[in-house]
Amino acid sequence: MDEDTINKQTKDNSEETTERERRPSEEQGSGESSRTNLGSTEANRPNVEEEYLNNWKRERADFLNYKKDESRRMEEFVRYANEDLVLEMMELVDDLEIVVKEVPGVGLEHVVKKFIELFRKYGVERISVEGQFNPALHEAVLGEGSTGRPEPVADNGISVEADKEDTKMVEVRSGYTLHGKVIRPARVKLTK
């Protein structure tokens, strides 16, 4: 295209634009109605702005809550990341404790104490078998009634005798918690 053609098209477009501005639009109607429409648009503008602001605040709050939740999840993940390793080490400690009980004087008592101290350092605590049976902490594997013979416990691991105050628990296998979460319940034998 040459320069004269471009100038002519630009001039024609600008003339059409000024004609449209001079003529009232059929959609807008008279000048009064266009002013009314313009006024109602301006009246609605603060509501729209307020709505946008409120939506932005809501989204910002949702995002901050999401960040907090993710932070908590990551902390919990890191806190319990070593759970499998601790469970494996517990088996080793159990074996060492059996050796110490069966063959006293071997010198492994010190090693067992070191393991227990190491566990405590990283938030692992032994579950006590003193007091009453607690199904959240203890797993009943065997019960002895008044006859002194072993009685099987219920399918859920809770003996009917476990609720009585004169029932005592004998530890079969030690249980542990990691930062307050039970990672291995204590296996106990219930006796009268």
C-alpha positions in Angstrom: 0.0 0.0 0.0 1.1 3.5 -0.7 1.1 6.4 1.6 -2.0 8.1 0.0 -4.2 5.1 0.5 -3.2 4.8 4.2 -4.0 8.5 4.8 -7.3 8.2 3.0 -8.4 5.2 5.1 -7.4 7.0 8.3 -9.3 10.1 7.4 -12.5 8.0 6.5 -12.3 6.1 9.9 -12.0 9.4 11.9 -15.0 10.9 10.0 -17.1 7.8 10.9 -16.1 8.0 14.5 -17.1 11.7 14.8 -20.5 11.0 13.1 -21.3 8.3 15.6 -20.4 10.6 18.5 -22.8 13.3 17.1 -25.7 11.0 16.5 -27.5 9.6 19.6 -27.4 5.9 19.7 -30.7 4.0 19.2 -29.7 1.7 22.1 -29.2 4.6 24.5 -32.3 6.6 23.5 -32.5 10.2 24.5 -29.8 12.2 26.2 -31.6 12.0 29.6 -31.6 8.2 29.6 -27.9 8.1 28.8 -27.2 10.4 31.7 -29.4 8.2 33.9 -27.5 5.1 32.8 -24.2 6.8 33.4 -25.4 7.9 36.9 -26.6 4.4 37.8 -23.2 3.0 36.7 -21.4 5.5 38.9 -23.7 4.6 41.8 -23.0 0.9 41.4 -19.3 1.4 41.2 -18.6 1.7 45.0 -20.5 -1.6 45.5 -18.5 -3.3 42.8 -15.3 -2.0 44.2 -16.3 -3.1 47.7 -17.2 -6.5 46.4 -13.8 -6.9 44.7 -12.1 -5.8 47.9 -14.1 -8.2 50.0 -13.4 -11.1 47.5 -9.7 -10.2 47.6 -9.7 -10.2 51.4 -11.4 -13.6 51.5 -8.9 -15.1 49.0 -6.0 -13.6 51.0 -7.3 -15.2 54.2 -7.8 -18.5 52.5 -4.2 -18.4 51.2 -2.8 -17.6 54.6 -4.8 -20.4 56.1 -3.5 -22.7 53.4 0.1 -21.7 54.2 -0.5 -22.3 58.0 -2.0 -25.8 57.3 0.9 -26.7 55.0 3.4 -25.5 57.6 1.7 -27.7 60.2 1.7 -30.7 57.9 5.4 -30.3 57.2 6.2 -30.0 60.9 4.3 -33.1 61.6 5.9 -34.9 58.7 9.4 -34.0 60.0 8.5 -34.8 63.5 7.4 -38.4 62.7 9.7 -39.0 59.7 12.0 -41.4 61.8 9.1 -43.5 63.0 10.1 -46.6 60.9 13.7 -46.3 62.0 12.7 -46.1 65.7 10.5 -49.2 65.3 13.3 -51.1 63.8 15.6 -50.0 66.7 13.0 -51.1 69.2 13.2 -54.6 68.0 17.0 -54.5 68.6 16.5 -53.1 72.1 13.9 -55.8 72.9 16.4 -58.5 71.9 19.1 -56.9 74.1 16.7 -56.7 77.0 15.9 -60.4 76.7 19.6 -61.2 76.7 20.1 -59.1 79.8 17.3 -60.9 81.6 18.3 -64.4 80.5 22.1 -64.0 80.9 22.8 -61.5 83.7 26.3 -60.1 84.0 27.1 -60.0 80.3 27.5 -56.2 80.4 24.8 -55.3 78.0 22.8 -53.3 80.6 24.8 -50.2 79.8 24.0 -50.6 76.1 20.3 -50.9 76.8 20.4 -47.8 79.0 22.2 -45.8 76.2 19.5 -46.9 73.7 16.7 -45.7 76.1 18.5 -42.4 76.6 18.8 -42.0 72.8 15.1 -42.7 72.4 14.2 -40.0 75.0 16.5 -37.5 73.3 14.4 -37.8 70.2 11.0 -37.9 71.8 10.5 -41.6 72.2 9.0 -42.6 75.6 8.3 -46.0 77.1 4.6 -46.7 77.9 4.1 -47.5 81.5 2.1 -50.7 82.5 1.3 -49.4 85.9 -2.3 -48.6 86.8 -5.4 -49.7 84.9 -5.6 -51.2 81.5 -5.9 -48.5 78.7 -6.8 -49.9 75.3 -5.3 -46.9 73.6 -1.9 -47.7 75.2 -2.0 -51.4 76.0 -2.7 -54.5 74.0 -4.0 -57.5 76.0 -2.5 -60.7 74.6 -3.3 -63.1 77.5 -5.5 -63.0 80.6 -5.4 -65.2 83.7 -8.6 -65.7 85.6 -9.1 -66.6 89.3 -8.1 -70.2 88.5 -4.6 -69.2 87.4 -5.0 -70.7 83.9 -4.5 -68.5 80.8 -7.7 -67.3 79.2 -7.9 -65.9 75.7 -8.9 -62.3 75.5 -11.6 -60.9 73.2 -10.9 -60.3 69.5 -10.4 -56.6 70.1 -7.6 -57.3 72.7 -9.7 -56.2 75.7 -10.4 -58.7 78.4 -13.6 -58.4 80.4 -11.4 -58.7 83.5 -9.4 -55.6 82.5 -11.9 -53.2 83.8 -11.8 -54.5 87.4 -9.5 -52.7 89.8 -7.9 -55.8 91.2 -6.6 -56.8 87.8 -2.9 -56.3 87.3 -0.9 -56.0 84.1 2.4 -57.8 83.4 4.4 -56.5 80.5 5.1 -59.0 77.7 6.5 -56.5 75.2 7.3 -52.9 75.9 5.4 -50.2 74.1 6.5 -46.7 73.0 5.2 -43.3 72.1 6.9 -40.8 69.7 6.1 -37.2 70.7 2.9 -38.4 72.4 1.7 -40.6 69.5 1.5 -44.3 70.2 3.8 -46.0 67.7 3.8 -49.4 69.4 1.3 -50.4 72.1 2.6 -52.3 75.2 1.6 -55.9 75.1 0.4 -57.1 78.5 -0.8 -60.1 80.3 -3.8 -59.5 82.6 -3.7 -61.3 85.9 -5.9 -61.2 89.0 
